[in-house]
Amino acid sequence: MMSHLDDKIRQALAMDDTDLLQRMDEQSLQEKIVDSFRGRSRWLVVLTFVGTFVFTVLMFLCAAAFFQAESVRALVGWSVGFLFCSLTVSLFKIFYWMELHKNTVTRELKRLELQVARLAQRLEEASS
């Protein structure tokens, strides 16, 4: 009799966990990007996007000027400008991807905290 009741309790808890995990499903890339603009550091995300745009435009301007340069000194100068801008754009993108992954890890930790809290609550109810 007791094991039958335990089986029913385990089954009910498993259904409850399944519902919880379905509600906290993995976000799509678009949802992650939108959420990055809602966080506390949204000003930094906006600054990253603006910086990426500005340095991309500068990179294309350096490339266009490189092909129009007539002296070796100008060629070297425009190529250095192009390399600097492309490196800066790459660093902005790497920073932004790290920010997205930080938000994902934080979300998973909160999910884990919620599961631990629910487990502690169940253990407390079972012991009383």
Phi, psi and omega in degrees: 000316184292319181293328177296319178293318177299319178297320179295319179295314179299320179295318179295319178294321179296321178294321180295317178295321179298318178297318179297314182291329178291325179288334182254046183291164180298137180281150173282169181298320179297320178294323178295319181294316179297319179295331179294335177274357181255349185283182180293332182259033181296330178296326178289324177293317178296317178298322178296316179295317179295315179298319178298316180296313182298313182288335174292316177298315178298324179297316179292325176295319177296320179295317179295318180292328178300316182285347178258356182290148183248341180248161180294322180298317178293320178300315180294317180298313180290326178290322176295319176299317178297314180296319178298314181295319180293323176294319179295318177298318179298318180294320176299317180294319178298317178300316182294319178296323176296322177296317178298317180290327176297317179295323178294316180295319178299318179297317179294322177295321177295323177297317179295318177299319179295318179294320178294319179296319179293322178295318178297321178296317179295319179295322178294319179293323180291326181282341180269000000 
